[in-house]
């Protein structure tokens, strides 16, 4: 990860990491609060996903009781439906700390967690450069109205 400043925006560059199949992908590290310490997780940045989705094991690490979380269903790109339990979690990403909605599912069959749009894409501009294998993240400055 590298950073630069231009036009008052803080930009961070995340080099793509290799996925389980050895392909370069926009996979980033973020931190989630367990209640007594920060836990590092990897997540695939997915601009097509409405919600971030983590494996149910992450909920257990965070001490989240999924019986108290809202159950939702999300439709995947292949048309299948994934049940998730939605909860807000405290995260650190790109130099910011905030609450973000996250889904947890025991039916997540991918080898990675997903970082979706809700909670992230309203705080950051995400620029995917597949040729250079770099994800550039810029904070969106909040304007007062």
Secondary structure, 3 states (H helix, E strand, C coil): CEEEEECCEEEEEEECEECCCCCEECEEEEEEECCCCEEEEEEEECCCCCCEEEEHHHHHHHCCCHHHCEEEEEECCCCCEEEEEEEEEEEEECCEEEEEEEEEECCCCCCCEEECCCCCCCCEEEEEECCCCEEEEEECCCCCC
